[in-house]
Amino acid sequence: MSTASRIEWTEQTWNPTTGCTKVSDGCRNCYAEVMARRLHAIGVAGYENNFRLTLQPSRLSQPLHRRQPTLYFVNSMSDLFHRDVPDAFLDRVFDVIRSTPQHTYQILTKRAKRLPRYFSDRECPPNAWLGVTVENRRSGLPRVDELRRTPARVKFLSVEPLLEDLGQLNLCGIDWVIVGGESGHQARPMRANWARSVRHQCVSAGVAFFFKQWGRFGEDGVSRSKGRNGRKLDGRVYDAMPGLA
């Protein structure tokens, strides 16, 4: 079954693949890897291979059984555009997306170069939102240009974990930006001014801005539990989404 999500910007998660490999600084403290190891240890179906990239064809039909319009985060435990996911399997995933227009699918990747290649001869369903992770300048910012080359109706950036000041952002063609800090014992701090800079640029560009969390380090830079640090930036909750801003 797809599962209800505790991620603030979605409703359900759907993982037609599981497992991944690290490609950039944002992967260092991967929450999905930690979770996969726990699920493997207790024998949960689908995690027999631990965090090794695994196709899960038995899960493809899960959204077909849900009539209620739902916001799905695709592959919270993997990266759909990982190099080891064949185009033919991607085609099957997007066939499901097309056949369930009542749902909206949020697809986030760090393998941005594959996006324009895959969609060069394919349409992107209007209910599929495409996004890329932008954790820093070196790895993250080049992904935005690749995302812009896709035909997605909604394009978004997940600026999480935000690891440095991103400087001037080109938000042309971007509809939504999520910002968040890193959680966990090895978390790296997110500075308040880095988040404020992204917020200011989104407001100036008319782009929906969503502040997801502070993570382990709060607005004051003090290490606490994620829950205690909360979601407020300068005393306000920012939870705008495309079409709801």
C-alpha angles and dihedrals in degrees: 000000000000108000137227109258132229089200105115097225101050142045107214136015123223119190113188086165130031132198131035146189129243118260107163147010091279090065097059096098098027111184091201092059091052091047093047091054090052092048091047091050093055094043102250112175113255095033099078088117093050107217098340112124107268131175113228106199092166088068097055094092097051098100090047090070095055116082098176111093106256138184106230126195103208115219106358084167099045145011114265092206095051110141091245093060105093120229088239090061091046088053089056091050092051091046087060090048092052093048093054104053091160089072130069118217123206110201118188125185143172089199093080097154089068093057100075091039093054094044095043090098101017134073119237111230111244090235092059115091114198122208141170133208116247108188099151143352101266100050103015108046096056089058091064092064090051090050091052089059092063126092094231114142090218121034122187143179126220104205093189130156089022102205103174145000105293094203119206112002126206101220096172108139093007117124104183139021126196119195127193144153128234124270132203137062094294095045120147116223124254113215117227093230091057091057092043091054092055091046092050092050092048092051091048092049095043092243120149110253124205121185104202105181147316093236119203096338118059132215088276093052094249119138113241138140114296091245094055093051091054131181105288122118112195089347097307136100112228111199106150118150133186108289091010101066 
